[in-house]
Amino acid sequence: MNKNSLLVELFVEELPPKALKKLGEAFAGVLRDQLVAQGLAEAGSVLTPYASPRRLAAHLTHVAERAADKAVSQKLMPVAVGLDASGQPTPALLKRLGALGADASAVPGLKRAMDGKAEALFYESTAKGATLAEGLQKALAEAIAKLPIPKVMSYQLESGCELPGWSSVSFVRPAHGLVALHGDAVVAIEALGLKAGRDTHGHRFEAAVDPVALRDANSYALQLQDEGAVIASFEARRAEIARQLAAAAVKVGGGSVPIHDDALLDEVTALVERPNVLVCGFEPEFLEVPQECLILTMKANQKYFPLLDAQAKLTNKFLVVSNITPDDASAVIQGNERVVRPRLADAKFFFDQDRKKSLASRVESLGKVVYHNKLGTQGERVQRVMHIARGIAEKLGDATVAAQATQAAQLAKADLVTDMVGEFPELQGTMGRYYALHDGLDAAVADAIEDHYKPRFAGDELPRNGVGLVVALADKLETLVGMFGIGNLPTGDRDPFALRRHALGVIRMLIEKDLALGLDALLQDAAAQFSTIDGFDSSKATVELRDFILDRLAGSLREQGASAQEVDAVLAPLPQRLGEVPKLLAAVRAFAALPAAAALAAANKRIGNILKKAPEADAHVSEMLLQEPAEKALHAAMAQVVPAANAQFDAGDYTGSLQTLAALREPVDAFFTDVMVNAEQADLRLNRLGLLMSLHAAMNRVAQLERLAA
C-alpha cells in the first residue's frame, strides 16, 4: 500500500498571538490522532506541527492512501431468539440480517459464542478501510471542531457556497486557503467553504513568488522559507528569534543580555513570520524611573525586549523583533524609538507626580476603595491586617518587628491609589517600596511593602526579611479568613480571590521559615478582627479553613513523593506547628521502611479499636496485677524503651524516637498472642487496658502510626 507524507494547511488571517502556540499544537495533534484511529497513519508516524500568524499546518509521515480492511464481528441476538426449535431463523433474525445487507443465506455462517450467561449469534463481515480523502475529511472536521479557540468569528463566504455573500461559517479568523497534499498529490477535501489545493501564500511583503505552489508534502517548510520568506515552524521561529536576540545583545556589548521572558518570546514568535531583530535606544534620563516601570511598559505595550547590563540593571537600549528586513532599517528603528518615547515619558510623569505625596498621606484614600461588598473597604482591610500582623510579631517575641510590621501593614496598600499602579496594576507593591524609600522609611519596612504579596505563584521566593514575612502572613490570613467567613469559597474551576494560592503561601512561610506559630491560634486571632462584619461565620473561618489549608498541605506533600498513608499519619494528629511537619514526615517515612513497621502499625490500629470500646480505661498500670509473662515482658520493655523514645521526641529527634519504639515489636506481638485483654476480672481488664493506653500514647506522639496499616 502506498504510504507518503501528508501535509494539511489552513491559510487564515492573523491569528490571536497569545493562543497561536496552543492552536497549532491542537490542530496537528487532533489530525494525527484521528488518522491513526482510522488506520490511515501509523502509531509511530512523525508529526510536525506548524503555526505562524497566518497559518495552521501539520505534516505527518507514513500515511496510507487507504486504510486496511477490518474484520467486524457484530452481535445479533441470543440464539434462543434468533433460531426456532428446529434451528430455522426467526423473522427477528432475518430482519436484523436485512438491516446489515445480508439474507437467509448468511444464517449457516453465523458464529455462536457465549455472551454472559446466554449463547448469542454473531455476524462476521469485512469492513472496507476508509480512503484517505474520506478519513482526512473527517479528521479535519474534528480538528477544527476541537480547536481551543478563545473567541469564534462568524463571516460570510464569497464563493463556493449555496448563497454567496450570505452563507456564513465560524472560525477563529477568516480562512482563505486550504492545502492537502499526500506526497505530491492533492487530496480532495473541503473545509470552511474552501476546496483543497497545493497553493499557499508567503510573507505579505517579502515573498519571492505569490502564490507559492507546493511541489509535495515534504517540501512545505523549505519552499515557504525560500519562496515565501516565512519560517512556518513555531519552534524554529522562536529559536531563531532567541538566537538573533542573543547576537544583537553581544553586538551592543558591555555584557548586555535581553530580558528573559518566555511568555513575551512566545507572543512575539506568534506576531512575526520572518523575524529580524533590531537594536533601538531611548534617552538615558528615563533611567531615573524605576526599571520595573520601564521594562513593563516596553514589554506589555510594545512587545520589546529591554537590555540589561552585567549587573542586571536596565540600559537605554532595547531590541525590536521586526517582521520585515529592509536594506536600510533606520526608518524602522527610528519609528520604534519614536513610539516608545511617549510611553516612557508617561511612566516618568506618573513617577514624578506620585512622589509629590507621601504613602502615609494616601492611606486615608483607601477608605473610598471598595474591597468587597461584605467585607468593606481597603481602608478597613488595612486595619485588620495591621492588627493581625502586630499579633503575629508579638507571638514571635520581637518588639521591633512588631512596630515595623504594623507600619508596613498600614502602608502596604497605599500604592493602589497612585497613578503608576493605576496604569500598571502589576507594579503594586513594587512601587510602594520605591515610594517608601523616597519618604525616608526604614529599608525593612519598604521591603516588606513590596514583599507582602509574596509568594505570588508556585516557586516564587518568600519575603526577604522578618517584617515582610509577618505582613505577608497577615495579609494572606486576612484574605482567607474573610472569604471563608462570608462563604466565598473556591469551586472546582473558579478561585477569583486566589485562596488556594494564599493557602499554599501560608503553608510555605510557616514551614520553610519554621515559625513558632500554631495554625489554630492564627486563624482564631484573624477571625476576631471580623467580629463587626454582619453574617460572618467564625466556624467556617477557622474549622473549615483549617481543613482547607491542611488539605492543600497534604496535596503538596504527596506531590513531593510522600504516600497518602504517610501524609495522613503525620497530619491526622493536627500538628499545630506546621514547621514541624517536614521532620515528622521524614521520621514516619524512615519508620515505614523498617521491618517492624507493618506489624507495629497493625498493632497500633488494633489497640485504637480496643480503646474506643473501653471508655472506662485510664493509663494507670499496677505491676501487682500483671499476671501473664507476656504482659510483664511488655511492661518491662516499655519501661526501658518509652523513656528513651520520649527523650528523643522532646529533643526533636523524631526519627530516632520512632526507631527506638520499633524495639517493642516482639513484646507487642507476644502480648496479643498470649494475653486476653478483656478478662472477666474487672481489675485485670482495666490494668491491661491501662497498659495498652500507655503504649498507644507513646507510639502516637510523632504520628498516628495506625494510618500506616494496610
Salt bridges, closest charged atoms under 4 A:
GLU9 OE2 - ARG55 NH1 2.99
GLU13 OE2 - HIS176 NE2 2.73
GLU14 OE2 - ARG204 NE 2.93
ASP33 OD1 - ARG32 NE 2.85
GLU42 OE2 - LYS3 NZ 2.79
ASP115 OD2 - LYS75 NZ 2.49
GLU119 OE1 - ARG112 NH1 3.90
GLU124 OE2 - LYS111 NZ 3.85
GLU142 OE2 - LYS146 NZ 3.20
GLU206 OE1 - ARG274 NH1 2.88
ASP210 OD1 - HIS201 ND1 2.77
GLU227 OE2 - ARG215 NH1 3.68
GLU235 OE2 - LYS21 NZ 3.90
GLU240 OE2 - ARG243 NH2 2.79
ASP261 OD2 - LYS299 NZ 2.70
ASP262 OD1 - ARG238 NH2 3.34
ASP262 OD1 - HIS260 NE2 3.63
ASP266 OD1 - ARG238 NE 2.58
GLU267 OE2 - LYS303 NZ 3.15
GLU273 OE2 - ARG54 NE 3.91
GLU273 OE2 - ARG55 NH2 3.25
GLU283 OE2 - ARG341 NE 2.94
ASP352 OD2 - LYS348 NZ 3.11
ASP352 OD1 - ARG355 NH2 2.70
ASP354 OD1 - ARG362 NH2 3.76
ASP439 OD1 - HIS438 ND1 3.70
ASP447 OD1 - ARG433 NE 2.81
ASP447 OD1 - ARG464 NH1 3.48
GLU450 OE1 - ARG433 NE 3.67
GLU450 OE1 - ARG464 NH2 2.88
ASP451 OD1 - LYS454 NZ 3.00
ASP451 OD2 - ARG464 NE 2.71
GLU461 OE2 - LYS454 NZ 2.86
ASP475 OD1 - ARG381 NH2 3.36
ASP475 OD1 - LYS413 NZ 3.23
GLU478 OE1 - ARG381 NE 2.96
GLU478 OE2 - ARG384 NE 2.80
ASP495 OD2 - ARG500 NH1 3.64
GLU512 OE2 - ARG508 NE 2.79
ASP514 OD1 - ARG577 NH2 3.02
ASP520 OD1 - ARG546 NH1 3.60
ASP525 OD2 - LYS395 NZ 2.21
ASP547 OD1 - ARG546 NE 3.66
ASP551 OD2 - ARG552 NH2 3.28
GLU566 OE1 - ARG589 NE 3.25
GLU580 OE2 - LYS583 NZ 3.35
GLU631 OE2 - ARG688 NH2 3.07
ASP650 OD1 - ARG701 NH2 3.21
ASP669 OD2 - ARG665 NE 3.53
GLU706 OE1 - HIS696 NE2 3.62
